[in-house]
Amino acid sequence: MGYVLRVRLASFFTGAATASFAGLYILHRDYKIAQESFTQQMNGLHESLDRRISSLEKLKQSETAEAVQATE
């Protein structure tokens, strides 16, 4: 009886350890995928914001140039 119990306990703990490692691997992979997705979204927002700022700066420069030409 003692031998069978030890074998069953060893099998149980081996299975639990394997399941834990598999679960941690899956969670780590999901975390990396979510982080990459979030990073891509933030990069897209930064690029959009940079384009908008650039277009506003160009608009301001052209308005300033027109104002200078009008005063001459």
N, C-alpha and C positions, 0 to 999 in steps of 0.2 A: 504494500500500500504506500509506503514512504517513497519508494522509487517512482511510482506512477505519479504521485502528487508533485514530486520535484520536476519530472518531465513536463507535466501540464503547466506548472508555474513558469518554468523556463520558456515554454512555448508561448505562454500568454505574454510574458514580459518582452520577449523577442518581437512578437506581433505588435505590441503597444509601442515599442521603440521605433519599429519600422513605420507604423502609422504616424507617429509624431514627426519623424523626419520628413515623411512625404507631405504631411500637412504644413510643416514649416517651409518646405520648398515651394509649395503652391502659394502660400501666403506671400513669400518673398517675391515670387515671380509676379503675382498680382500687384504688389506694391510698386515694383519697378515699372510695370506697364502703366499704372495710374500716374506715377511720377512723370514718365515720359509724355503722356497725354497732356498733363497739366503744363509741363514745360513748353510743349508745342503751342498750346492755347495762349500762354503768356507771351511767347515770341511773336505770335500772330498779332496780339493786341499791341505790343510794343512797335512792331513794324507799321501797323495802321496808324498809331499815334504819331510816329516819326513822320510818316507821309503827310498827315494832316498839319503838323507843325511846320514842315517844310513848305507846304503850299501856302499857309498863312504868312510865313516869313517872306515868300516871294511876292505875295499880294501886297504886303506892307511896303516892300522895297519899291514895287512899281508905283504905288500910291505916293510914296515919298519922292520918287523921280518925277512924277507928274506934277506934284506940288512945287518942286524946285523949278521945273520948266515953266510953270504958270507964273511964278514970281519974277522970272527973268524978263 
